[in-house]
Amino acid sequence: MRAEGRSRARRQRKRDHGSLSVPAPDRRSATVATIDLTALAHNLSEVRRLIPSACRIFAVVKADAYGHGLIEVSRVLARHNVGGFAVATVQEAVLLRNAGIREPVLVMAGLLPEELPDLVRYGLTPVVYDLAFVQRLAEQIPVDAAPWPVHLKLDTGMGRLGLTPAEAWEALQRIRAGGHLRVEGLMTHLADADSADPAYTNSQLARLDTMVARIREADISIPLIHAAGTAGILSHPASHRDAVRPGIMLYGYHTCARLTTPVFLKPVLCVTTKVVQVRTVAQGESVSYNRTFIATRPSRIAVLPVGYADGYSRTLSDRAAVLVRDRRAPVVGRVCMDLTMIDVSDVPGAAAGDEVVLIGRQGSESITADDLATWQDSIPYDVLCAIGPRVPRIFRPDETARN
């Protein structure tokens, strides 16, 4: 009997290990992030509305799809026929492949030599930003394989990863001579595309155009020229080219100071928690570490089971607000690792068990990732990506898939 039980357990472990499904979220958790996949599909449709019909979309899903859940987000985008995905690391790309994603995957950030076997094994497309990388990658390609697609990254002014124009030309010549690789794309990254002044972006695009002209004069074909991320899509139509790389706009946000065309984006994520205790604090008493909040009146303080370990930043201390019973309540005292306190003195009836919105809508009130970014002197990218793995993601189905 015990042997049979052990055999069943081994079979179950094997099934569990081989499963490609996303683990079910723990719905018992007080703090949860709800992901609206219909809103995600809507935002993708906004990308399509703003770009030429032939323009290819590489959906940027790095950093766990900006905190929204890499696998579920990518599956929805794949069902809506994006042309490919863009991630930062080989590890992220392997997760996509293991989840059944077969679209092209660009690996955009730094690649270590020891990661190249996996890059080839999983059929990933690297972004080449270093001349030495060309030879290292070529050595990994099987002799009987078709030339491996790569995208060259031209540094036109970001000052980060990238090839100078001379290096890009040299890389192109080495690749053509070697026969193991083929240049599928030439890309650059815009450093200031969300600002009100287009001058620097225009100068970057001019440098890209100079390189493209040189390539075409040499009668060399590169199918995909791309420069635009979210800010380029929204503010610089000249940057759209053969492909675009939307990131933050897929999740409902942008940081552009100017828009060339109005856009209607829907925030995809909301974060809620629950009050675990309400206590009365007398006038003159303090709340949390370092006594940064001292009550100026008898106050009702609610304790929330969320803190900076969950991605609710310590810089929100004494600055942010949340929603309780359709009203705003200020965060008071230091945000702790696991707990945050709010003043509910002006929220009649607030009690343990009440839902609290950290990001999202309640009644006629809303708090966005932009609001949190303002309170913590940051950007919505930072707010969304910071939401930690301790916060379960619950996915609301994509209703457009049923139409």
N, C-alpha and C positions, 0 to 999 in steps of 0.2 A: 504493500500500500504506500509506504513512504517513498519507495523507488518510483512508483507511478506518479506520485505527487511531484517529486523532483523533476521527472521528465516533463510533466505538464508545465512546470515553472520555467524550465529551460526553453521549451517551445514558445512560451509566452514572452520571455525576455528576447528571444530571437525576433518574434513578430514586432515587439515594441521597438527594438533597435533598428529594424528595417523600415519602420513606418515613416512616410514622408509628411504625415499630417502635423499641423501645428498643435502643440499641447493645449489642452483646454484651459482657459483662464480660471483662476480661483475666484469664483463669484462671491466667496465669503469675505474677500478682502474689503476693508472699509474704503480704501482709496483705489479707484479704477480709472483707466483711460478708455473712453468709448470712441471707436473709429468709425466714422460714417463713410462707407465705401461708395454710396451714391454720390456724396459730395466730391469724392475723389474723381469719379467718372465725369462729373460735371466740369471740374477744373481741367481735366484733360481735354474736354470738348472746347473749352475756352482757349487752350493752347492751339488747337487745330484751327479755330476761327481766326486767329491772329497771324498765322503763317501761311506761306504758299502751299497749295494742295500737294505738291510734289516733295515738299520738305520732310525729311525723315525726323522722327522724334526718338531721341535717346533719353528715356526717363531716368532721372537721377534718384537712386534709391539707397545711396550710401547712408551710413550711420543708422542702420535699422529703419530705412525709409524716413529719415529725420525724426526718429522716435515713434513712428506710426505702425511699425511691424513689417519687416522686410518681405516676408513670404506672402502674407495675405494681400498686401498692397501690390506686389509685383504680379501676382496671379490675376488680379482685377485688371491691371494695366495691360497684361498680355492678352486677356480676353477682348480688350478694346484695341488690339492690333497696333501697339506701339512698335516702332522699328527696332528697338533694342533697349538695353539698360546700361546705366553707367554707375559704377561703384568705385570706392576708394581702394579696396584691398582684394587680394586673391581670396582671402577667407570669406569675404562677403559674396564674391562671385561663386565660390564653391557651394555655399548655402543655396544660392539660386539654382544651380545645376542639380543639386540633390533634391530640391523641391520640384523638379520636373520642368523648370524654365529652360526652354531651348532657344530663345531668341539670342542674338549676339549680345555679349556683355563686354563693355569697355572697362578696363581696369586703369584708373586714372592717376592714382597716387604712386608713391615710391614703391619700387619692386626690388626685392633682394634676390641675389643669385639663387639661393636655395628654394625660392618660390617658383622658379621657372618650370620645373617638371610638372607641377600642378597646373600651371597656366596652360601648358600644352595638353596635359591629360584631360582637362575639362573643357577644352576648346574655347579659351578666352582670348579676347583681343586686347593686347597691351597698348598703352600710350607710351611712345618712345620719347624720352626727354634727355637722353644721354647717349653720346656716340658709342661708348664702350658697351652699352646694352645691346646694340645691334649684333655684334659678334657673339655675345653670350647667348642671346636668344636663338640665333641661327644654328648654333651648335646643338640646341635641344630639338630641332625639327628632324623627324625621321627622314631618311634619304629618299624614301618613296612617297613622301607626303606632298600634297600640293603646296605651293608657296603660302606661307602663313600671313594672314592680314595683320597689319599694324597701322596705328595712327601716329603721325609725327606731331609733336607739340612744339609750336613755335612761340618763343617768348617775345611778345611784341610790346611788353611794358609792365607785366605783372611782377617781374623780379622774383619769381619763385621757380618752380620746376619748368624747364623748357630749353629748347635749343636756340642758339643765335641763328640768324639767317645763314651765316657761313656753315655752321654745324648742321643745320637742316639740309642744306644742299649736299654736304658731304655724306650725311646719313642716307639721303636719297640715292646717291651714286653707289654707295657701298651695297645697299639693298638690291639695286638693279643688277649689279655685277655678281652678287652672291648667288642669287637664284632661289634661296630658301625662304625669303620673305617677300611680301608685296605691300606697297603703300596703298592702303585703302582710303586713308583719310589724312587730312592736314588740319590741325586745330590750333586755336589759341584761346586764352582766357582773358576776359575783359576785367580790368582792375577797378574801374570807376563808372560802370555803366548805370548805376542807380542814382548818380548825382544829377543835379539840375543842369550842370554845364556839360554839354556833349563833346567838348573839344578833345579831351584826352582819349575818349573812346574812338572818336573819328581818327585820331592819329594812330591808334592801334590798328584799326581796320585798314588804314592806308599802308601800314607796314605789312600786314597780311596780304593785301592786294599786290604789293611789290613782289612778294615771294611767289604768289600764284601766277603772276605775269611771267616771271622768269621760268617757272616750270612749264607753262604752256608754250612759251617761245621755244623751249627745248623739245616740244612735241611729246611731253610726258603727261599721261592721264592719271589724275587722282580723283576718284569718283565723289568723295565726300569732303567738302570744305565746311568747317563749322567753327563758330565763335560764340554764339549766343547762349547764355543761360537765361534764367528768369528775367533779369534786368534787360538783357539784350532783346529778348522777345517783346517785352512791354514798352521799351523806350527807344530802341534803335532798329527799325525795320531793315536797314541796310546790312545788319549783322546776321540776318536769318540764313542766308546761303543755302547749302544743300541739306543741312541738318541743324537741329537745335537740341539743347540739353536743359529742359525745364527741371527745376528742382523745387524750391520753396513754393512756387505758385501752384504746384500740384496739390499741396497741402493747405492751400487757402490764404497764402500771405505773399507780400512782396515788400521791398524797402525803397521803391523808386520814388524819387522826388518829382518826376514828371512822367506822364504817360502820353504816348502818341495816339492811342486809341483807348477808350474806356474799357475796363475789364470788370467782370463780376465774378469774384472768387468766393467760394464757400469754405470756411474753416472745417477741416476734416476731423479734428480731435477735440474732445472735451475731457476735462479731468474733474472728478468729483470725489468727495470724501464724506465722512459722517462725524458729527459731534460725539465725542466719547464722554465728556463731562462738562457741566456748567457749574461754575463756582462763583461765589460773591467775594469781591475784593474791596476792602475798606479804603476810603480816601487816605492817601499817603502810603499805601502798601505798593510793593513793586511786583512785576511779573517777569519771569525768566531770567536768564543769565545777565550779569553786569548791571542790572537794575536800570535798563534804558527806558523802561516805561514805568512811571509812577502814577497811580490813579489820582485824578484831580477831583473825583467824586466817587461815591459808592458805585461799583461797577460789576456787571455780570460778565465773566470771562469764560468763553467756551474753549475747550481744548480739542484740537484736531490731531488725528494720528497720521500726520504727514510731516516730513521735514526735508532737510537738504540731502539726506541719504536717498530720498525718492526723486530728487531733482527740483524740489521747491527751495530756491536759492536762499542762503542766509542773508544776501543783500536785500531781500524783501522785508527784512525786519523793520517794523515801525513805518513801513512805506506802502505796502500793498493793501488791497481789499479783496474780500471774497463775497459770495452771495449766499445768504441764508434767508429762507422764507420770503424770497423775492425782494430782499433788501440788501444793501451793501453794509458790510461790517469790516472795520479796519483790523489789520494784523497788528498786534501789540507785543512789544518785547522781542527778544531775539528769537528768530526761527532756530529750532534745535535740530539735532540729527534726525529725530523721529517724531517730534511733536511741534505744533504751531498753535499759538494762542490768538484768539480774536475777541474783540469787544462787542458783545451782543446786547449792551445796555439799551440800545435803541431798536432792538428787534423783539417785539412782544412775543412771548411764548416760546422763545428759542429753548430747545431742550436736547438732551442726549438722544441720539438717533436721527436727528435732523440731517437731511442732505445738505452738503455745502459744495458750491461750485467754485473751483479754483480757476478753471478755464472753461468758458462755455456760456450758455444762456440759462436764465431762470426767470420766469415771468417776463416782464418788459426790460429787465436788466441783462447786461452781458459783460463779460470780461474776456479779453482776447489775449493771445500770445504777444501781440503788440503792446498791450497794457503792461503785462509783466516785464517785457523788455524795457519799457520806459522806466518802470519803477526800479529795475536793477541795472540801469545804464548799459543796456546791451542791445541785442537784436533778436527777432523772433526765432532765427535759426538756433541760437544758443538756448532759448527757452524750451523749444520742442525737443532738441537733441538731448537735453539734460534729463528728461523724464526717464527714471531708472528702471531696471528690470524688476524691481520689487513691486512696481505698479502693474497689475495685470492689464492686458489689452483685451477689450471686448469689441468684436467686430459686428457692426450693423450691416446687413447684406446690401449688395449693389442692386437696387431696384431696377436700374436701367437694363440689366441683363435679362429681365423677364419680359421686356417689351419687344 
